[in-house]
Amino acid sequence: MKQYLILAFLISSVINMFGQDGYLKNRISDTELKQIKDKGLVDCNLLELTKEKVTIIEFWETWCAPCIEAMLHLKKIKENFSDELEIVCISSDDLQKTITFIEENEFPFTFIYDKEKYLKGQVFPHKAIPHTTLVDKTGKIHSSTLPGFITEKVINDLIDNKQIDIPNIQLFKPENLSEEKSENTLINFELHSYQLGDRGYLQIVNSTSPKRILTDYTGGFKDTIENIVKITAANKSILELYQYAFENIPLTRFIYDEELNYLNSHLPNHRYTMIFSSSDLLGDHHSILINQLNSTFGFKIKTQYKEVEVLILDSINTNTGNNKKSHDNTRAGMSSKIAHFLYYIIKSSYINPMTITKTLEDFFMMSVETEIPSNSFYDIEIEIERDYIEGITDNVDTWLELLNESGLILRKDKKVLKFIEIEKSIEY
């Protein structure tokens, strides 16, 4: 009898192990959830809330502009399925900010607060947001995807118990992008189409090794040191690949005709994953990568010098309480969140002016220079946010005033700068 009980227990364990991820009730059965309601937190019975309803579980944060765009998209869908559809939004951002956002924007959703990020890390593991999990009326989990793939047709099909076919996100693992190559390979260039789930990623690895080079067929040789640069880049536009090839020149300094707007597109069919490695025995790896990209995409490159309006970072005011001189390079690091004229947040330790200007260029989409010595380092904590939905301003002067008040003193000027023109190669 005891043996039968052990066998039954093992069978039950196997069933639970391999079947539990398929249904919402098994994922969250023992999880205590807190709902944001009436400016506070209350207990939430998610299974009761979503019973016999198609459910969208949406992960978001207040600082994530794509998340907010996705919520507007889901709001329109919800309007057509008031009773059959439940939308549950999960965040772990600052609670008061989240409550304020919910109060200011009328979204017909249930908001769950996941302070410890348990739902994000353990129950519905993922790395990037927005992230959407779709559940049918029986509680069966159908897919983890992006909110843009959720349409009225998808919801109708689930309501009618029909099969749906939408892309699924897979956890991104850089080590899976490349397989082992021959140690004698001098150049490796691989370009892959974007796969759903590839997060923005750039890794640059430099390595050196002794190299014996044969100089003739009789066995003549010389000993030298070979330097190899390996670049792994995922979810990048064509322009972002060229950007690195031109030693991180700002995106604002590329010139191309309107027909080539796809160069900087965010559409999945214009995003790529690249693996590139090059030995310095063949020359400068930047030039080699440019040639590889030109050959692959059919472009030719010209260099221009133009006088343009720029922003100059004159100084950093350490009396504002946001910035201070830094001498501790052991804490070097940077966290920035930016969206064009939506908000600007930068928190950093031991950061130099060149890094600051790069972040500002991404924000303003115009060239930013600095006259502060590059060997100056700062600890900075600046947070400027605008209304997400209404009242967005695109006035550069307004933002300069806000940044000046925060301690980043900028002014407008004109300078002659280097620009890169990209053209299609002539086809014969």
C-alpha positions in Angstrom: 0.0 0.0 0.0 2.8 2.3 0.9 4.4 1.8 -2.5 1.2 2.7 -4.3 0.9 5.9 -2.3 4.5 6.8 -3.2 3.8 6.1 -6.9 0.6 8.1 -6.8 2.5 11.0 -5.2 5.2 10.9 -7.9 2.6 10.8 -10.7 0.8 13.8 -9.2 4.1 15.7 -8.9 4.9 15.1 -12.5 1.5 16.2 -13.6 1.8 19.4 -11.5 5.3 20.0 -12.7 4.5 19.9 -16.4 0.9 21.1 -16.4 0.8 24.0 -13.9 2.0 26.7 -16.2 -1.0 26.2 -18.6 -3.7 27.8 -16.4 -3.9 31.0 -14.5 -5.2 29.3 -11.3 -2.1 27.2 -11.0 0.2 30.2 -11.5 -1.3 32.4 -8.9 -3.1 30.0 -6.6 -1.1 30.9 -3.4 -0.2 34.4 -4.4 -1.5 37.3 -2.3 -2.4 40.1 -4.7 -3.0 43.8 -3.9 -5.2 46.0 -6.0 -4.9 49.8 -6.2 -8.3 51.1 -5.4 -9.6 54.4 -3.8 -6.0 55.8 -3.4 -4.9 52.7 -1.5 -4.3 49.0 -1.6 -6.9 46.3 -1.1 -6.9 42.5 -1.4 -7.6 41.2 -4.8 -9.1 37.8 -5.8 -7.9 37.7 -9.4 -9.4 34.3 -10.2 -12.9 35.6 -9.1 -12.4 38.8 -11.0 -11.5 37.1 -14.2 -13.9 34.1 -13.9 -15.4 33.2 -17.3 -13.8 36.2 -18.9 -11.1 36.7 -21.5 -8.3 38.3 -19.6 -5.4 40.5 -20.7 -2.6 40.8 -18.1 -0.5 43.8 -19.0 2.8 44.7 -17.3 3.6 48.5 -17.4 5.2 51.4 -15.5 4.4 55.1 -15.4 7.7 56.0 -17.0 7.3 53.7 -20.0 5.9 55.6 -22.9 5.3 52.5 -25.1 3.3 51.1 -22.1 1.1 54.1 -22.0 0.5 54.0 -25.7 -0.4 50.3 -25.4 -2.9 51.1 -22.6 -4.6 53.6 -24.9 -4.8 50.8 -27.5 -6.3 48.4 -25.0 -8.8 51.0 -23.7 -10.3 51.2 -27.2 -10.6 47.4 -27.3 -12.2 47.3 -23.8 -14.9 49.7 -24.9 -16.3 47.0 -27.3 -16.1 44.2 -24.7 -17.3 45.7 -21.5 -18.6 42.4 -19.9 -16.6 39.7 -21.7 -13.1 41.2 -21.3 -11.1 42.0 -18.1 -7.8 44.0 -18.4 -5.4 43.7 -15.4 -2.5 46.1 -15.4 0.5 45.2 -13.1 3.2 47.6 -12.1 5.9 47.9 -9.4 6.8 51.6 -9.8 6.5 54.2 -7.0 3.1 53.6 -5.5 2.1 57.3 -5.1 3.2 58.0 -8.7 1.1 55.1 -9.9 -1.9 56.2 -7.9 -1.6 59.8 -9.2 -1.4 58.4 -12.8 -4.5 56.3 -12.4 -6.4 59.2 -10.9 -5.5 61.5 -13.8 -6.3 59.0 -16.5 -9.6 57.2 -16.9 -8.6 53.6 -17.8 -11.3 50.9 -17.3 -8.7 48.5 -16.0 -7.9 46.6 -12.7 -4.6 47.8 -11.4 -2.4 45.4 -9.4 0.6 46.6 -7.4 3.6 44.2 -7.5 6.1 46.0 -5.2 8.5 43.0 -4.9 8.3 42.3 -8.7 7.3 38.7 -7.9 4.7 38.5 -10.7 7.2 39.9 -13.2 10.1 37.7 -12.0 8.5 34.4 -11.0 4.9 34.0 -12.1 5.1 35.7 -15.6 8.9 36.0 -16.1 10.0 38.5 -18.7 12.7 41.1 -19.1 11.1 44.1 -21.0 7.8 46.0 -20.9 5.2 46.3 -22.2 4.5 42.6 -21.8 1.1 41.0 -22.4 -0.3 37.7 -21.2 -3.5 36.5 -22.8 -5.9 34.2 -20.9 -9.1 32.6 -22.2 -12.5 32.2 -20.5 -11.5 28.9 -18.9 -8.3 30.4 -17.4 -6.0 28.8 -20.0 -3.0 30.9 -20.8 -2.7 31.3 -24.6 0.3 33.5 -25.2 2.8 36.1 -23.9 3.1 38.7 -26.5 3.1 42.5 -27.1 -0.1 44.5 -26.7 -0.1 45.6 -30.4 -0.9 42.0 -31.4 -4.1 42.0 -29.4 -7.0 43.0 -31.7 -10.8 42.8 -31.5 -10.7 39.8 -33.8 -8.4 38.0 -31.3 -10.8 38.8 -28.4 -13.8 37.6 -30.5 -12.1 34.4 -31.4 -11.3 33.6 -27.7 -14.9 34.5 -26.7 -16.1 32.0 -29.4 -13.6 29.4 -28.3 -11.7 29.6 -31.5 -7.9 29.1 -32.0 -5.7 32.2 -32.2 -2.4 32.6 -33.8 -0.2 35.5 -32.5 3.6 35.7 -31.9 5.0 34.7 -28.6 7.8 36.4 -26.7 10.7 34.3 -25.8 13.2 35.2 -23.1 16.3 36.8 -24.8 19.6 35.1 -24.2 22.6 36.6 -25.9 24.6 33.4 -25.7 22.2 31.8 -28.0 22.9 34.3 -30.8 26.2 32.8 -31.9 27.8 29.4 -32.2 31.4 28.6 -31.8 33.6 29.8 -34.7 37.0 28.7 -36.0 39.8 30.4 -34.1 41.3 31.3 -37.5 38.3 33.4 -38.5 39.5 37.0 -39.2 36.0 38.4 -39.9 32.6 37.2 -38.9 29.5 39.0 -39.9 26.0 37.7 -39.2 22.8 39.6 -39.7 19.5 38.1 -38.4 15.9 39.3 -38.7 14.4 40.6 -35.5 12.7 38.0 -33.4 9.9 38.8 -31.0 11.4 39.0 -27.6 14.9 40.3 -28.6 15.5 43.2 -26.2 17.7 46.1 -27.1 21.2 44.8 -26.5 24.8 45.9 -27.3 27.8 44.0 -26.0 31.4 44.8 -27.1 34.2 42.5 -26.1 37.9 43.2 -26.8 40.4 40.4 -26.6 44.1 39.9 -27.4 46.2 36.9 -28.1 49.6 36.0 -29.4 49.6 35.4 -33.1 52.2 33.7 -35.3 51.9 34.9 -38.8 53.3 32.9 -41.7 55.2 35.2 -44.1 56.0 32.7 -46.9 55.5 29.1 -48.0 58.8 28.0 -46.6 57.9 28.5 -43.0 58.9 32.1 -42.4 56.9 33.9 -39.7 56.7 36.8 -37.3 55.2 36.9 -33.8 52.7 39.6 -33.0 49.7 40.4 -30.9 46.2 40.1 -32.5 43.4 42.3 -31.2 39.9 41.1 -31.9 36.7 43.1 -31.4 33.4 41.2 -31.1 30.1 43.0 -31.2 26.7 41.5 -30.4 23.8 43.8 -31.1 20.1 42.9 -30.9 16.9 44.7 -31.8 18.7 47.5 -33.6 17.7 49.6 -36.6 20.0 49.9 -39.6 20.9 53.4 -38.4 21.9 52.2 -35.0 24.2 49.6 -36.6 25.9 52.4 -38.6 26.0 54.5 -35.5 28.4 52.2 -33.8 30.4 51.7 -37.0 31.0 55.5 -37.0 32.2 55.4 -33.4 28.9 56.3 -31.8 28.3 59.5 -33.8 24.8 60.8 -32.7 21.8 59.6 -34.8 21.0 63.3 -35.5 24.1 63.5 -37.7 23.0 61.1 -40.3 21.5 62.5 -43.5 19.2 60.5 -45.8 16.3 61.0 -48.2 12.7 60.4 -47.1 12.5 57.1 -49.0 15.1 55.8 -46.6 13.2 56.6 -43.4 13.1 52.9 -42.7 16.8 53.2 -41.7 15.6 54.4 -38.2 12.3 52.5 -38.1 11.0 50.8 -34.9 8.9 48.3 -36.9 10.0 44.7 -36.3 10.7 44.1 -40.0 13.3 46.9 -40.0 15.1 45.7 -36.8 18.0 43.4 -36.8 20.4 41.3 -34.7 24.0 41.4 -35.6 27.1 39.5 -34.6 30.3 41.0 -35.9 33.9 40.2 -35.0 37.1 41.5 -36.7 40.8 41.1 -36.3 43.0 44.2 -36.4 45.3 42.2 -38.7 42.9 43.3 -41.4 42.7 47.0 -40.3 40.3 49.2 -38.3 37.2 47.3 -37.3 35.0 50.4 -37.7 35.9 50.7 -41.4 35.4 47.0 -41.9 32.0 47.1 -40.3 31.0 50.1 -42.5 32.0 48.2 -45.6 30.0 45.1 -44.4 26.9 47.2 -43.8 27.2 49.0 -47.1 27.6 45.7 -49.0 24.7 44.1 -47.2 22.2 46.9 -47.5 23.4 48.4 -50.8 24.4 51.8 -49.6 27.2 54.3 -50.2 28.5 56.8 -47.7 29.6 60.5 -48.0 30.9 62.8 -45.4 29.7 66.4 -45.1 30.5 69.3 -42.8 27.6 71.7 -42.0 26.9 74.7 -39.7 23.9 73.8 -37.6 22.2 74.9 -34.4 23.5 73.0 -31.4 23.0 73.0 -27.7 26.1 73.6 -25.5 26.4 72.2 -22.0 28.1 75.2 -20.4 28.4 74.0 -16.9 26.9 71.8 -14.2 25.5 73.7 -11.1 26.3 71.7 -8.0 24.4 74.1 -5.8 21.0 72.8 -6.9 21.1 69.7 -4.7 20.7 67.5 -7.8 24.4 67.4 -8.8 27.7 67.1 -7.0 31.4 66.5 -8.0 32.3 62.9 -7.8 35.7 61.2 -7.1 34.5 57.6 -6.4 34.9 55.7 -9.7 34.0 52.5 -8.0 30.3 53.5 -8.1 30.4 54.5 -11.8 27.1 53.8 -13.5 24.2 55.4 -15.1 20.4 54.9 -15.2 18.5 57.1 -17.6 14.9 57.1 -18.9 14.1 59.4 -21.7 11.2 59.8 -24.2 11.1 62.6 -26.7 9.5 65.6 -24.9 7.7 63.3 -22.4 10.1 63.2 -19.6 13.8 63.2 -18.7 15.2 61.2 -15.9 18.9 60.6 -15.2 20.5 59.1 -12.1 24.2 58.4 -12.3 27.4 58.2 -10.4 30.8 59.2 -11.6 29.5 60.4 -15.0 31.5 62.7 -17.3 30.1 65.5 -19.5 30.4 63.5 -22.7 28.0 60.8 -21.4 25.6 63.5 -20.3 25.6 65.2 -23.7 24.9 61.8 -25.4 21.8 61.3 -23.2 20.7 64.9 -24.0 21.1 64.3 -27.7 18.8 61.3 -27.5 16.3 63.4 -25.7 16.4 66.5 -27.9 17.2 64.8 -31.2 19.7 67.5 -32.0 23.4 67.9 -31.5 24.7 68.6 -28.0 28.3 69.7 -27.3 30.1 70.4 -24.0 32.8 72.8 -23.0 33.3 71.1 -19.6 36.6 69.2 -19.3 36.1 65.5 -20.0 38.1 64.6 -16.8 35.3 66.1 -14.6 33.0 63.6 -13.0 29.6 64.1 -11.3 27.0 62.3 -9.3 23.6 63.4 -10.8 20.0 62.8 -9.9 17.6 64.7 -12.0 13.9 63.9 -12.7 11.7 66.1 -14.9 8.4 64.7 -16.0 5.5 66.1 -18.1 1.8 65.1 -18.3 1.8 61.8 -20.2 -1.5 62.2 -22.1 -2.2 65.9 -22.3 -0.3 69.2 -22.2 2.9 67.8 -23.8 5.2 70.6 -25.0 7.8 70.4 -27.7 9.3 73.8 -26.9 13.1 73.4 -26.6 13.4 76.7 -24.7 10.9 75.4 -22.1 13.0 72.3 -21.5 16.2 74.3 -21.4 14.7 76.4 -18.5 13.7 73.2 -16.7 17.1 71.6 -17.1 18.9 74.9 -16.1 16.8 74.9 -12.9 17.9 71.3 -12.3 21.6 72.2 -12.7 22.4 71.4 -16.3 23.2 74.8 -17.8 22.7 74.7 -21.6 22.5 77.4 -24.3 21.9 77.5 -28.0 24.8 78.1 -30.5 25.9 77.3 -34.0 28.8 75.0 -35.0 30.3 73.2 -37.9 29.8 69.5 -37.4 30.5 66.3 -39.3 27.5 64.6 -40.9 27.2 61.2 -42.6 25.1 61.0 -45.8 23.6 57.6 -46.7 22.6 57.0 -50.2 21.5 54.0 -52.2 24.2 52.6 -54.4 23.7 53.1 -58.2 22.2 50.0 -59.7 23.3 49.0 -63.2 
